[in-house]
Amino acid sequence: MPTPFSYALYPSLANKRVLITGGGTGIGSTLVEAFAGQSAEVSFLDISDEAALTLQERLSTATHPPRFVHCDLTDLDALAQTLAQIEQRSGPVDILINNAANDTRHAIEAISAKQWDDSIAVNLRHQFFCAQAVLPGMKAAGCGVILNMGSISWHRALPDLALYMTAKAAIEGLTRGMARDLGPHNIRVNSVIPGAVRTPRQTMLWHTPEEEAKIVGGQCLKQRVEPEDVAALVLFLASDNAARCTGREYFVDAGWYGA
């Protein structure tokens, strides 16, 4: 992989108002940096204040310095207020990236009804309500882009992720339903399906050298998928170059078919 990673430049993304959930760490922080590099106006939500503020400071010299807003996406009242404040400050959102999620492993026998509800809230519910909140502005503009982050996990039937995979499978149905309903307003909706992405969290918690070897062994391409690979796809789908792309799932997984 080139160092530093070199993104294509999309003139249509310059000055676009972009909202990214879960933008403080992992894939989300890479998305924030990638869109800032396109001269987009980025607002990003997270609950990890320290990491998000560090990212905001690091990108403070961008054409439009990204703005971090603390927000618990599982609190729908707080979410609605936060999105209203962002729109009042910056204007209607042009591009929504529904990225936030939590893939903590779990055993089926250990899950309570509250844990079920909490998992759905953090992995699925906010994607719908974030989209709902930005729709008036997109409809008034006559265009918009919503990108929902899915997961390879349920396509591969990975272990100890039943709740997470349930939510991620539902995101693809949500995407197709929204694409159909919002198409007449020229609002495009797609899902991005990352494979086994090498983030600090995954490396620290689950991607041991043995697991990494197994992942790469099952991929058609024998290199790890990096957050920048995901961001490169997201930039394309958000740009006008993807003007006829909607209602679909786009994989960036290095062809991960093996066991």
N, C-alpha and C positions, 0 to 999 in steps of 0.2 A: 504494500500500500504506500502511495506517495506520502512524503513527510515534508511540510504539512499537507493534509488532504486537500485536493484541488476540486472545488465545486464548479459546475457550469454556472454561468451568469444568466439570469433571467430578467431582462429589463422590465417585464410586466409586474415583477414583485416589488420594485422600488416604490417606496412611500405607501405601500399597502399596509393597512392596519391588521396585525396578526395577533391572535390570542392563543397562547399555548398553556395547557394545563399540565401540572407536574413538571414544570420547566426548570426546577432548581438543580436536579441531579440526573445522572444516567442519560438515556436517550433524549429526555426532555431538554437537558442543558445543551446538548449538541444541536438540537433543533433551534433553540434560542440563538445560539451563536451563528448557525447557518443562515437563518433569516435576517439577523442583524447584518451579516456580510452581504446580503442582497439589498441593503439600504431600506429594509422594511421597518415599520414602526411596530415594535414587539412589546406586548404586555404579557407577563407570564405569572401564573399562580402556583403556589406551593405552600406547604406547611413547614418545610425545612429552611428556617430563616437564615441560619448561618451560611449554608451552601448557596442559597439564592442570592443573598447580599454580596457574597464573594464573587459570584458570577456577574452580578450587575456592575460591580466595581471594575472587574476585569474588562468588561465590554463598554466602559464609560466613554471611550473615544470613538465609538461607532458613529456613523452618520446620524442615526437616530438611536441613542443609547437605550437599550431595553429597560423596561420598568417592571420591577418585582412588586407583586401585591400578595400579602399573606391571605390565604383563604382555605378553609376546610371545605372541600367539595362535597362532603357528606352532609353538611348543614345547608339545606336548600334555601332557607331564608337568607343566610349570610352570602351564599353564592349569588342569589338574585340581586342583593344590594351591591355586591362587589362588581358584578357585570354592569349594572346601571351606572355606577361611579366611573368605571373605565370608559363607557360610552360617552358619558357626560364630559369627561376630561379630554378624550382623544377622538371621539366620533365613532360612528358605527363600525363594527368589526367586519372586515372584508374576508378574512381567512381564519377559521377556527380549527385548531389542532387538538383533538381530544386525546391526550396522551397519558394522563395520570392513571395509575393502576398499582396494585400490590399483589405480588405473586408468592406470598408466603406459603410454604408447603403445609399440608394438613392431612390428617387421617380422617376418613369418613366417620368412623365411630366416635370421634372426639368433637364433632361439630354440633353446636347448639343452634336453636332457632335464631338467637341474637347474632351469632357468628355468621349464619347464612345471610341475614339481612345486612350486616355490616359489609360482608364481601360484595354483595350485589351493589350496595351503595358506593363503594370505593372503586369498583371495577366496571360498572355498567350504568347505573342510574344517572350519574352526573353528565354522561355523554349526551343523553336525551335532553336534559334540562339546560345544559349549556347551549345546545343547538336551538332549543326553543327560545332562549333569551336573545340570541343574536338574529333570529329570523326577521323581525320587523325591519331592522336596518338593511339586511340583505335584500329583502323584498322591495323596499323603497329604492334601493340602488339598481335593482334589476339584475343582480348577479351576486355570486358569493361562492365560497368553497368551504366545505366541511370535510375534514379527514379524521376518521376514527381509527385509533390504533387497536388492532386485533392481536392475535398471537398464533404462532405455529403450534402451541401446546395441544389444543384440542384436535388439530389435524393429525398429530402424531400420537395422541392418547398417552401423554406423559403421566407418570405416577405421582400420587400425592398432591394433585391439583384439581380435584373434581369441581370445587366451587369456582375457582378461577376460570377453568375451562368452560363451565356453564355460562359465565358472563361473557367470555370472549367469543364463544359460538354465537351468542345472542347479538353481539355487536355487528356481525355480518348480516343478520336478518334486519336489524335496525337500519343499517346502511342502505340496504336495498329498498326498504320501505320509504325512507326519507328521500332517496334519489328519485323514486317514482313520484312522490307527492310534491317535491320541490322543483323538479325539472321544468315545469311550466314557468317558473320564476327565474330560470337560468341559474339555478343554484346547483352546483355539482357536489355529490357526496360519494366518497370512496372509503374503503378500508385499506389500511396498510398492515401487512402481516409480517412482522419481523420473525426471523429464525432465532437461533441461539446466539444472541448478541453479547459480545464481550464488554460488559460494563463492570465498574468496580464492585457493585453489589453482587452480581452473579459470580464474579471471580472470588470474592471474599466468602460467600455462603455456600455455593453449590458447584461451581465449575472447577473441580479439582483437576490436576493433570490427567488422571485416569478418565474423568468424565469428558474433558476436552478432547482427548484422543478418540473417544467413542463418538463424540459429535462430529468431529472432522472426518472420521472414518465413514460415517453415514452420509456425508455431503458429496454432491457431484464435484464441487470445487473444494479443494483441500486447503482453504484458508478460512480463518474465523471471520464471522460477520461482525463488523465494527459499527458503533453508533453513527459514524459518518456515512456508512453505506445506506443506512435507513434514512438519514437526513437528505441524502442525494435524491432518493426516490420521492420523499415528501416534497422537496422543492419543485421537482418536475410536476407532480400532480397538482400542486398549488398554483402553478404558473399557467399563463394562457397557452403555452405549448401543449397542455393537456385539455384543451377546450372541449374535446368530444369524449372525454373519459369520465364516466359516472356510473354509479351503481355496481361497482366491481371490487374484487379483492386483488390487491397487488402484493406479491410475495417478494421479500428480500431475505432469502434463507440459504443461499448457495446450493440450492437443490438438495435439501435435507430429507432424503427418503429412507435411509438405512436405519437399522435397529440401534 
